[in-house]
Amino acid sequence: MRLKDLLLTLLMLPLCLTAQMPQLGSLTQEDGLHNASVTSVLRDRYGFVFLGTEQGVSRFDGTNVLNIDFPKGDDQRNMAVNTMVEQDNESLLLGNKAGLWQLNRRHLSIRRIHREAIDTEVFDMAHAFDGTLYIATAQGLFRMNGDKVSAVNIFAHKPAANHAIRKLVIAGQRLYLLTGNQVGVSSILRPAAVTYHHLPAPLSAAHLTSMTFARGQVYLGTREHGILAFHPSTGQFSPFYSDLNNIVSLSADAHGHLLAATSFDGCVELSLGSRQVTHHYTNQPEVSRSGITRSRFGTPAVFCRDSEGIDWIGYKFFGLDYSFLNRGVFHTFSVAGLFDSADHAIRCFLLDGQRTLLGTRSGLYVVDKARHTLAYIGRDVIGADIVSCIRRVDGAYLVGTIGGGLHRLSASTLATMPSAQLAPLAEANIYDMVSDQHGGLWICTSKGLGHYDNATGALRLYTTRNSQLPDNEVFCMGLARDGRGWVSTAGGQCMWNPDQRMVTTSGMISRVVKLGMLQNIKLLADGRMLFVPQNGNPAVLNPENGELRTLAFKALGSGRVFLDIEPFGPKRYIVTCSDAVYLVGATGQVRRFGHIDGLSNSQFQSHAICVDPSTSTYWAATNGGLVYARLSNISQTLSRHIPVTLSEIQTDHWFTPQEVSGVLLDSLLTLSRHNSEFTVRFAPLAFGNTRDLTFRYRLEGHDKTWRLADRSRTITYHGLWPGRYTLRIEAVGMPEMRGSVVVDVPMTTSALLMLVAMTLLAALAGHVLWCRHYRKPYFWKRFAPQPEKYQKSRLDEKEGRRLQQALLRYMEEKQPYLNPDLQMADLAKALGCSTHTLSQLFSVQLHRNYYDFIAEYRIKAFQRLAQQPANHNLTITALAEQCGFKSRNPFLVAFKKTTGMTPKDYMKRLRE
């Protein structure tokens, strides 16, 4: 293959890799939920998300699901969790049809509380400013101070047949209650003194289903009349939004939006100011447009938004949908109801006032925001599908294509303006166009280097035949202030000499030539020239003195493919690479921008990245749309903390979920006295696409520098000295995504022996030096030799074979591995040997440790059970527990290590 063909293939490759990120994540029983009905959602102070179900609560960290069931044997009527609140650092309170429950975050258990006071359905709970918890139930209002619960008699002066309070809202010192078809209002200071407000005709028959408070008003969800507004100052009701019925859940976010879940029409976000729908989650097959996100189902049970702006949609029977974290630094260009660039692979763009031209792999789109119009120009006009570059020259647009040459379009009508002078570029690949100081345009093509005279429309084409152009495949060109131009071709570099008006290879700066093939050359605002090579670090040239300085960007690490560099303030750069966008500071600080910042696609086009000085906005063409960001947002380095948590821990044993939870609550991992090593696996509580992130870690007190974590996000340390360390984990370029835990390593037996040995060795060395200096006999010469009082015990080969056969026979006949509490001491006792001898057997004869040996038997037992038709209706977790595994996570790790595949993949192959 010729070199230019290879380069063209590389340039075109990103067009074949277009992949849009899914707009919603989902969580079902296949992903680990113990129950498919999600009826309430709570994000706690530690960053975890708790999902209330009909079976208990599931804790979700964005990757792993941990299920906490209601106790068995309790009242097993409908146990769906209606509401959840935090009680303190270690407890949550849950309300359901049975009553009030407490979830202990340390022990991961749920227990019924205050049964004698609240033996009825709990609908809602909320904390007042003084810490008092108010509880809305089917039998009225209760309040809880500490461990004391008391009823609030709100119906003393207004007897009612139905005392159910389905919703309560606390705003400041006011308490709002939804009971029947009326709203009660009281003060936190005198909660029993309630004033009731009835719905007026013709709304009196409305069924009120939910209530929330936002910006001084109460909003009510109904079945028949959409959303109503209640004005506390006047006590009056009024329609707010009528085009929405069967509302089952209503809440408000911190930015003036109402969030409504409906029985049949999905979830809707409404603006309080405009009273318009600003976003809609639906499963209806509508035309894709801005403001609409396709959800799996249109029948949500709950819809809420957490403090990070993530939307959570729970379904009856269908699990959970959730939006991904988007901090909103970057946005994708779109015009509501007209055009969304996220649906296109953008190759180039042109910002022309209120008009935006976007060259894609399927033609040219012209979006006029002022007129709210969209025009499309395709192959029938420009002779190709891929539009590679666009420039405006007076009253015309020059549109370059891949394989279709260069075309002129009227800037006013977008009609073609045929020009015979452009005929030499027919069917050419147009890679880039650069304006000069004289109104001309330099055109980099597959047929040479062209110069277009805007005044006359004439085209001068420089080729290998009429100039010193190294190759006709010209990829990029950059012009200095003095008119000199640097040109990169498939065959090497050359220059445009304005004085001699010729393309030449003489007078080249050797260090620039050594950069090799270039993919971008541009003039910086200070007059320097930026060179971005295909491989290696970019460099900046001062044309006045010929000084070339390499921009190393060591903080980004090695192996980066640079696409564009934009100077940003004093000694700061916006660096666009093949994987992300970075802000690099003068002293090496790096701020990385990725998916969670709104950058949904990082496959950039190197000639289509710029900063618009008129709006101080960064723009870039990607395979997932035209993205942009305000420079002020890029420079904002303070972001909210995103916790990084530990999901698995192994020391001398695999930690149970309860033990892991205790470590997280205490921020302390204590090793045993028989162990000086640990392994942890971590997960960021980002609830977004973090696959593009790299993490680093450091054990303070042990490591002098940071280490990079692998893709499995697993960290291991061996042979630690006794002491207290701090393990810190953070995302590279995102220091706000971080976590830490103290690691306490006590004095182990081996460490104590080593300390004694070193002390004795030091004493012996001192004794020898002292004896030599004073010519005294060594102490061992003063005593007669003593016979050996002991000898090492070692497992001989014959005894090892006998013990091995006994062990294997015992494992097959008695199947002790089915006992989840099996210990090595139990096996040693059954075989009539010591644990030390058994440990030698595993190391010398079996060449594995005790845990791997037992896990292999349990995995084989799982495979046997999975193949039996009678067990096909059991879950993976249930089968694993029958085989001796205590919990899901150790089973998953052991199965993958033993078989090389996940249990889910194994079950799928088994069914096939």
KOLLOMAR-89610 format. One record per residue (C-alpha): x, y, z; residue in one letter. Coordinates in steps of 0.02 Angstrom, whole numbers, plus 32768, in hexadecimal, padded with zeros to 4 digits. Each point is the difference from the previous one (the first is absolute). Layout:
KOLLOMAR-89610
XYZA ...
This chain:
KOLLOMAR-89610
800080008000M 804280AC7FD3R 802780758090L 7F7D807F7FCEK 7F7A7F7A7FF7D 80307FC880AEL 7FF780B28043L 7F58801C7FAEL 7FC07F618050T 803B803D80ABL 7FAB80A77FE6L 7F5E7FAB7FD1M 80047F7D8089L 7FA880688086P 7F6A800E7F8DL 7FE37F468013C 8007800780BDL 7F6B806C8027T 7FAD7FC3809FA 7F8580678063Q 7FFD7FEC80BBM 7F5C7FB98042P 7F98808B804CQ 7FC37F978092L 80497F76806AG 7F937F758041S 7FFE7F898093L 7F9A7F5F8004T 80007F588056Q 807E7FC67F7EE 807680848046D 7FE77FC780B4G 7F608052803FL 7FA67F898077H 7F5780447FCAN 7FC8804F7F5CA 7F8A8082804BS 805A80A18032V 7F88806F8061T 807280818055S 80AF80477FE9V 80778054807BL 80B3803D7FE8R 8055800480A9D 808680708049R 808B7F877FCCY 7FCD80007F49G 7FAB7F557FF7F 7F537FED7FB4V 7F807F99805FF 7F707FB67F9EL 7F627FD0805EG 7FAD7F637FBBT 7F797F838032E 80827F908052Q 806D807D805AG 8086807B7FC9V 808A7FF37F7DS 809D806B8011R 804D80367F5AF 80AD804F7FE8D 7FF780137F43G 80507F567FE3T 7FCE7F868088N 7F587FD88050V 7FF27FCA80B6L 7F557FBE8037N 7FBC801380B1I 7F607F9D801DD 7F758018807CF 800C7F7D8089P 7FAD7F5B7FD6K 7F6D7FCA8068G 7FC280B2801AD 7F5C803E7FB8D 80127FD17F4AQ 7F73806A7FB8R 802C80807F7AN 80AA803C803FM 802380827F7AA 806780908048V 7F9D80A27FF0N 808080788049T 80B280078044M 806080828065V 80A880048058E 7FF77FF480BDQ 80B88014802CD 80AD7FCE7FC2N 7FDA7F47800EE 7F447FEF7FE7S 7F75801B7F83L 7F4680008026L 7F887FA77F8AL 7F44800A7FF5G 7F8E7F807FB0N 7F547FB18013K 80377FA1809BA 80448097805EG 80A68050802DL 80A97FAA7FE8W 80B680268025Q 808F7FD07F8BL 80AA7FEF8052N 808780317F82R 808A7FAB8064R 7FAD7F568014H 7F99800E7F5FL 7F637FC78059S 7F4D803D800FI 7F947FF6809DR 7F52803B802ER 7FFA8090807EI 7F7780568064H 7F827F7B7FD5R 7F97802E8099E 7FEC80B47FC5A 7FFB7FED7F42I 7FA97F607FCCD 7FBE80427F5BT 803D80347F54E 808480887FF8V 7FEE806D7F64F 8080808A8017D 808480488076M 805C80A7800CA 807780568079H 7FDA80AB804AA 80858085801EF 80107FCB80B7D 80237F4A7FD4G 7F507FC18027T 7FC47F7C7F87L 7F4B800B7FC8Y 7FAE7F607FC4I 7F647FFA7F92A 7F9E7F5F8017T 7F577FB27FDBA 7FCE802A80B4Q 803780B58006G 809E80638027L 808D7FCB8075F 80A080538033R 80A37FB3803AM 808280518070N 80957F8F801EG 7FB37F58802CD 7F5A8048803AK 7F677FF87F8FV 7F5D805B8024S 7F5F80207FA0A 7FCE80AF7FC9V 7F438015800FN 7FDD80687F66I 7F497FCA7FF4F 7FCC803280B0A 7F9780947FC5H 7FD17FB47F59K 7FC77F4A800FP 801D7F9D7F61A 7FD67F4E7FCDA 80A77FF17FA4N 809980338065H 807D7FCE7F79A 8087807F7FD6I 804E7FCD7F5AR 808180887FEFK 80548083806CL 807380907FD4V 8064806E8076I 803280AD7FC3A 8056806B8082G 7F8E7FFF8098Q 7F657FCB7FA0R 7FBB7F517FF3L 7F927FD07F6CY 7F967F628005L 7FA57FA87F74L 7F687FA78045T 7F6D7FCA7F96G 7FD9808A7F85N 803B808D806FQ 80A280538035V 8025801F80B6G 8076808A8038V 804B801480ADS 809C803F8058S 808F7F93803AI 7FF1805A80A7L 7F467FCD800ER 7FEA7F6D7F8AP 7F557FCE8044A 7FB480A97FD3A 7FD97FD67F4BV 7F9D806A7F86T 7FAE7F9A7F76Y 7FE7803F7F4FH 7F837FA47F91H 80077FF87F44L 7F8180777FB2P 7F847FCF7F7AA 80177FC07F7BP 809E7FB2804BL 7FAC7FBD809CS 7FF27F507FBAA 80B87FF87FCEA 806B7F738045H 809C804B804DL 80927F867FF2T 809E805F802CS 804480A6803EM 80A080657FFFT 803D80B0802AF 806580757F92A 801F80BC7FFFR 7F7E802D8082G 7F717F977FBCQ 7FB97F548018V 7FE27F957F65Y 7F867F6F7FFCL 7FFC7F6E7F88G 7F547FBC7FCFT 7FB77F757F97R 7F8B806B7F98E 803680B68005H 80BB7FFD7FE8G 80638069807CI 7FAC807D8073L 8052808F805EA 7FD3802D80B3F 802C80AF803BH 80237FFE80BDP 7FEE80BC8011S 7F4D80027FBDT 7FCB7F4C801BG 7FC77FF87F4BQ 80147F767F7EF 8020801B7F47S 80297F927F68P 80BB7FFD7FD9F 80127F807F73Y 7F6B7FA27FBCS 804A7F987F72D 80387F778075L 7F967F7F8059N 80137F67806FN 808F804C8063I 80477F82807BV 8098805F803ES 802B80B9800BL 80A08052803DS 806B809A7FE1A 80B8801D7FE1D 8071808E8039A 7FF4805F7F5BH 7F4880257FF1G 7FBF7F647FAAH 7F707F8F802BL 801D7F467FE5L 7F617F9C7FDEA 7FEE7F457FE6A 7F617FC67FAAT 7FAC7F577FF1S 80047FF97F42F 806580907FB8D 80AB7FED8050G 805680898062C 7FF880BB7FE0V 806B80938035E 7FA280A68008L 804580B08010S 7FAD8063808BL 802380A17FA2G 7FBF7FD67F53S 7F897F738031R 80467F9F7F6DQ 80427F4F7FF2V 80BD800D7FFCT 80257F467FFCH 7F9E7F617FE5H 802F7F4B8024Y 7F907F917F97T 7FFD7F587FA8N 7F9080417F77Q 80497FF07F4EP 800D80BA7FE3E 807780577F8CV 80A5801B805BS 801480B48031R 804E806B8086S 7FA87FF380A7G 7FC57F4D7FEAI 80587F678046T 7FC87F507FD8R 7FDF7F9B809ES 7FDF7F468007R 7F4D8012803DF 7F7C80878011G 7FB67FC980A6T 80718040808CP 7FDA7FEE80B8A 80788087803BV 8065808C7FAFF 807E806C805FC 80A280617FE6R 80927FFA8079D 8075808C8033S 80777FD97F6FE 7F7580147F7FG 7FED7F467FDCI 7F4F7FC87FD9D 7FC07F5D804DW 7F677FA87FB9I 7FBC7F68805DG 7F857F897FB0Y 7F857F828042K 80437F567FC4F 808780497F8CF 808C803D8071G 805180AA7FEDL 8039807D7F7BD 8077808C802AY 8055808D7FA2S 80BD800E8002F 805F80848061L 801A80997F92N 805380968052R 7FD4806B7F6AG 80AA80477FD3V 7FEC7FC87F4BF 7F6380047F98H 7FD07FB77F58T 7FC0807C7F7FF 7F467FF17FE0S 7F69806B7FDBV 7F637FC28057A 7F837FB47F88G 8073801E7F6BL 80A97FAA8006F 806D7F9D8078D 80B57FEA7FCBS 80127F6D8078A 7FAF7F967F79D 808E80237F86H 80BA7FE37FEBA 804080B27FE8I 809A80167F92R 800680BE7FFBC 7F9A809A802AF 7FF380BA7FE0L 7FB580808079L 7FB5808A7F96D 7F9C80728071G 7F567FB38022Q 80257F7B7F80R 80637F628026T 803E7F917F73L 80297F4D802CL 805D7F8B7F8CG 7FDA7F4B8028T 80237F557FB6R 7F5480097FAFS 7FFE80AF7FB7G 7FF580B78032L 7F828045807CY 7FDE80BB8010V 7FA7803480A0V 7FBB80B18007D 7FD0802580B5K 7FB880AB7FD8A 7F867FBC7F7ER 7FF07F568054H 80227FA77F5CT 80677F6A7FCFL 80487FE17F52A 80537F627FC3Y 80797FF27F6EI 80307F517FCBG 805C7F997F80R 7F8F80397F71D 804580B18014V 80B17FED8042I 802A7F577FB2G 80327FA980A2A 7FBD7FD080ABD 80908038806FI 801580BB8016V 80B1801E8041S 801280BF800DC 7F9C80A07FEAI 803880B57FEAR 7FA680A17FD8R 804780747F7AV 7F96809E7FEFD 7F557FCB7FC2G 80267F487FE7A 80297F648061Y 808C7F8F7FC4L 7FD57F4D802EV 80887F7B7FF9G 7FD57F487FF7T 80547F578001I 7FF97FBE7F4EG 7F9180897FBDG 807780927FF0G 7FDC80B6802CL 7F59805A7FE8H 7FBE80B1800ER 7F588026804EL 7FA680A6800AS 8004804180B3A 7F53804B7FECS 7FA27F777FA3T 80737F688017L 7FEF7FE17F46A 80967FBB7FA2T 8074807C7FA9M 80577F987F79P 80B380327FD9S 80687FB67F73A 809B803D805BQ 7FE27F7E8089L 7FFD7F727F81A 80B47FC88024P 7FC47FCB80ADL 7F717F967FC1A 7FF17F5D8062E 809080368071A 800B7FEA80BBN 800080AA8055I 80557FF680AAY 801180B3803CD 7FEF80B67FCBM 806580928048V 7FE180BA7FE0S 809280737FDBD 801580BB801EQ 7FD4802F7F4DH 7F517FB87FF7G 803C7F5E7FB4G 7FE47F4F8039L 807D7F728005W 7FB37F557FE1I 80517F5C8037C 7FC77F747F8CT 802C7F557FBDS 802F80517F5AK 807A807F8043G 800280A88058L 7F83807D7FB9G 7FF380BC8013H 7F56804D7FE3Y 7FF780BA7FD5D 7F5F80418049N 7FFD809C7F95A 80107FA97F59T 7FC97F50802CG 80A17FBE7FB2A 80517F618042L 80BB7FDF7FF8R 802D7F4A8021L 80B17FD38039Y 80317F4C7FE2T 809C7F957FFDT 8012802C7F46R 800180BD800CN 804C801980AES 806C7FB08084Q 7F677FB68055L 803C7F578047P 7F597FAA7FDFD 7F5780317FB9N 7FA97FC0809DE 800080A18067V 7FB57FEF80AEF 801580A88057C 804D80AC7FF2M 802280908078G 802980B67FD5L 807180718067A 7FE380BB8010R 808780237F7FD 7FA47F957F80G 80717F688008R 7FA27F5D7FFEG 802E7F568048W 7FB87F6E7F9FV 7FF47F488032S 7FEA7F7B7F7BT 80047F437FF6A 80B2800E7FC1G 8044807E807DG 7FFE80BB8025Q 801A80997F95C 7FE380BC8007M 7FA880887FA2W 8079808F7FE3N 7F9B80A17FE4P 809680637FC4D 802A7F847F76Q 7F497FCB7FEFR 802C7F4A7FF7M 7FF07F5D8061V 80AE7FCA8034T 805B7F858070T 80958073801AS 8013806A809CG 7FA37F81806DM 80257FFD80BAI 804A7F548024S 7FAE7FEC80AAR 7F55801F7FB3V 80247F817F77V 80307F808085K 7F50800C8049L 7FCA7F937F6FG 7F547FFF7FB2M 7F8F80878049L 7F457FFC8019Q 7FE980B68034N 806080A37FE6I 7FB980A38040K 802E80B48027L 7FEF802F80B8L 7FC680AA803CA 80B080338036D 80487FDE7F53G 804E7F578025R 7FDC7F667F97M 7FB97F62804CL 802E7F577FB3F 7F9E7F658033V 80537F627FBCP 7FAB7F5B7FDCQ 80697FB3808AN 805A80518091G 7FF280A4805BN 7FCA80A47FAEP 807C808E7FEDA 7FFA80BE7FF4V 807180627F88L 803180B6800EN 801080327F47P 806B8099802AE 80937FA1804CN 7FDC7F4D7FCAG 7FF37FC380B5E 7F997F60800EL 7FBE7FCD80ABR 7FB07F578021T 7F607FFE8066L 801F7F618064A 7F637FFF806EF 80517F7D806FK 7F6C80058076A 7F947FAF7F79L 806F7F677FFBG 80477FA97F68S 7FA67FBB7F6AG 7F8980927FE4R 7FCB802A7F4FV 7FF480BE7FF9F 7F8280517F8BL 7FFC80B8802FD 804C807A807CI 7FAB80A4802FE 8060807B806FP 7F8F8036808EF 8040808A806FG 80B2800C8041P 80587F5B7FE4K 7F617F9B7FFBR 7FC27F967F70Y 7F607FAA7FCCI 80457F5C7FBDV 7F927F947F92T 803A7F4B7FF5C 7FB87F657FB2S 7FB07FCE80A6D 7FC880A08057A 801780BB8018V 807D803E8082Y 802580A68052L 80BB80038025V 804380848078G 80A780568008A 80417F92808DT 7FC17F5E7FB5G 7F547FF8804FQ 7F887F9F7F91V 7F44800D7FF9R 7FAF7F777F98R 7F55800C7FADF 7FA37F647FCDG 7F567FAF7FF6H 7FC5803D80ABI 802480B37FCAD 7F887FF27F6DG 80837FCB7F80L 7F9C7F6E7FBCS 807B7FD87F75N 80BC80157FFBS 80247FD37F4AQ 803680AC7FC5F 802D80447F54Q 80A980548009S 7FD8808B7F82H 7F5880298050A 802E804080ADI 800480B8802BC 7FDB80878080V 7F8380857FCDD 804680A1804DP 7F5C805F7FE7S 7FA47F8D8079T 80957FB8805FS 7FC87F527FD2T 805F7F627FD5Y 7FB87F9E7F6CW 802E7F547FBFA 7FBB7F887F7EA 7FED7F4E803DT 7FB37F5F7FC1N 7F74801E807CG 7FD280B37FD4G 804480B18008L 8033802080B4V 802380A78052Y 802C804680ABA 801180AC804AR 80B580288029L 7FC6803B80ABS 7FBA7F518022N 80A07FAD7FC5I 8069806D8072S 7F907FDB8095Q 80687F848062T 7F927FF1809BL 7F847F717FEFS 7F957FA3807CR 804E7F6B8054H 7FDA7F567FB2I 80287F75807DP 80667F677FD2V 7FCC7F6B806AT 80437F528020L 7F927F757FBCS 806A7F66802EE 80877FE08081I 80717F6A801CQ 80817FED8089T 80137F548050D 7F4C7FE27FC6H 7F7E804A7F8EW 7FA18085805FF 7F457FE7800ET 7F9180907FC4P 7FE2802C80B7Q 80BB80098020E 801A806C7F65V 7F7380738039S 8053801380AAG 80A580307FAEV 7FA680857F97L 7FA480498095L 809E8008806BD 807680297F70S 80747F818052L 80427F597FC3L 80577F9D8089T 80677F687FCEL 80117F688071S 809E7FD6805FR 80207F6E7F8BH 7FFD80657F60N 805E80947FB5S 7FAE800C7F55E 7F5980357FB8F 7FA3800F7F5CT 7F7080787FDEV 7F9280257F6CR 7FB780AF7FF1F 7F7380567FA2A 7FD980BA7FE7P 7F538033803AL 7FE880657F60A 7F6D7FA27FB2F 8040802E7F55G 80737FC37F78N 80AA7FF78055T 804D7F7D7F8ER 806B80877FB0D 804D803180A7L 80A87FC88043T 80187FF780BCF 809C800F8068R 80227FD180B5Y 808180188088R 80187FAF80AAL 804180908068E 808B7FC68072G 80337F7C7F82H 7FFD804B7F50D 8063809A7FD1K 7FA680187F5AT 7F577FDA7FB5W 7FDF7F5A7FA9R 7F867FE47F71L 7F727F87801FA 7FD87F7C7F7FD 7F5A7FF27FA2R 7FBB7F878080S 8014808A8084R 80557F888077T 808B80318079I 80747F86805AT 808A80198081Y 80727F7A8049H 80797FF98092G 7FCF80A18058L 805E8033809CW 7F9A801E809DP 7FB880AE8006G 7F70806D7FCAR 7FF180307F49Y 7F8380617F97T 7FCA7FBA7F58L 7FCD808C7F8BR 7FAA7FE47F58I 7FD480847F7FE 7FD880117F48A 808F80437F97V 7FD780B27FCFG 7F6580028071M 803E801580B4P 7F4D801E803AE 7FDC7F477FDCM 805C7FB58093R 7FF67F918098G 806F7FCD8091S 80087F7E808AV 80777FEA8091V 805B7F577FFFV 80387FC480ABD 80877F797FFAV 80217FB880AEP 80A07FAC8034M 7FF07F557FAFT 80537F648042T 80777FFA7F6CS 802B80B88014A 80207FE880BAL 80737F6D7FDCL 805B80657F7BM 80158090807BL 80477F8A8083V 80737FB27F7DA 803F80AA7FC8M 801D803480B5T 80617F628023L 806380157F60L 802C80B3802FA 80337FC680AFA 80697F757FB7L 805780787F89A 802280778091G 80457F728068H 80767FC97F75V 803F80B27FE7L 8019801680BCW 805F7F5C8010C 8072802A7F6ER 802580AC8043H 802A7FC480B1Y 80447F577FC8R 7F847FA08068K 7FC17F507FD6P 7F577FF27FB2Y 7F787FCB8079F 7FDD7F5C7FA7W 80B27FC8801FK 7FE3801080BBR 7F837F758001F 800B7F4C7FCFA 7F9B7FD27F67P 7F517FCB802AQ 7FA27F767FA6P 7F7380307F8CE 7F62800A8069K 7F8580027F70Y 7FF47FDF7F45Q 7F9280447F79K 7F677FA07FD8S 7FE77FE97F45R 7F797FA37FA3L 80567F707FA6D 7FC67FC37F56E 7FB07F5D803BK 7F9D8054808AE 7FCD808A7F87G 7FB87F847F83R 7FA07FA68089R 7FB980A28044L 7FD3803E7F52Q 7F9D7F617FD9Q 7FA7800C80A7A 7FD280B77FDEL 7FBD7FDF7F51L 7F9D7F6B803CR 7FB68065808FY 7FD0808F7F89M 7FA67F897F89E 7FA77F988084E 7FD3807F8087K 7FF2809C7F92Q 80358078808DP 8010808F7F83Y 7F4280138001L 8012804980AEN 801480BE7FE8P 8058800D80AAD 80847F7B7FD8L 80AD802C8042Q 80AB7FB07FE4M 80007FC880B6A 7F637F997FDED 80577FA17F74L 809C7FE68069A 7F9A7FB8808EK 7FA47F8A7F8AA 80A57FC27FB7L 80567FF180A8G 808C807A7FDDC 803180B1802FS 7FD0809B7F9BT 80BB801C7FE4H 80127F547FB0T 7F63801C7F97L 804280A97FC7S 80A37FAA7FC9Q 7F977F817FA0L 7FA7808A7F9EF 80A3805A7FD8S 80737F6C7FD8V 7F8D7F787FBFQ 7F67805B7FBBL 805780A37FCAH 7F6F80718032R 7FBE8054809BN 7F707FC6806CY 7F83807F7FBDY 801C7FD47F49D 7FF67F458028F 7F5680108056I 7FBF807A7F7BA 80247F827F74E 7F937F7C8054Y 7F75807E801AR 800880387F4AI 7FF37F4B7FC5K 7F6A7FE88073A 7FB0809C7FB6F 801A7FBE7F4FQ 7FB07F5A802ER 7F688056804CL 7FF080787F6DA 7FF57F6E7F86Q 7F6C7FB2805BQ 7F5780327FB2P 7FB1800B80ACA 807080948029N 7FE480687F63H 7F878072805CN 807E802C8087L 806C809D7FF9T 80BC7FFB7FF4I 800F804280B2T 7F8C7F788044A 80657F767FACL 80A4804B803FA 7FC0800380B4E 7FD07F487FF2Q 80B47FDB7FD0C 804D8052809AG 801D80B57FC8F 7FCC807F8083K 7FDE80917F8AS 7FFA802E7F49R 80A280627FE7N 807E7F79803AP 7FA27F837F94F 800D806E7F65L 80BB801B8019V 80227F468021A 7F987FC77F6BF 805680777F88K 80AC7FCD8042K 7FDA7F457FF2T 7F9F7FF97F5BT 8036809C7FA5G 7F4C803B7FEAM 7F75804F8067T 7F727F968048P 7F87805E7F91K 80627FD07F63D 800C7F4C803DY 7F437FF4801BM 7FE3804C7F54K 80707F7E7FACR 7FAD7F778066L 7F5480327FC0R 804180097F4DE 
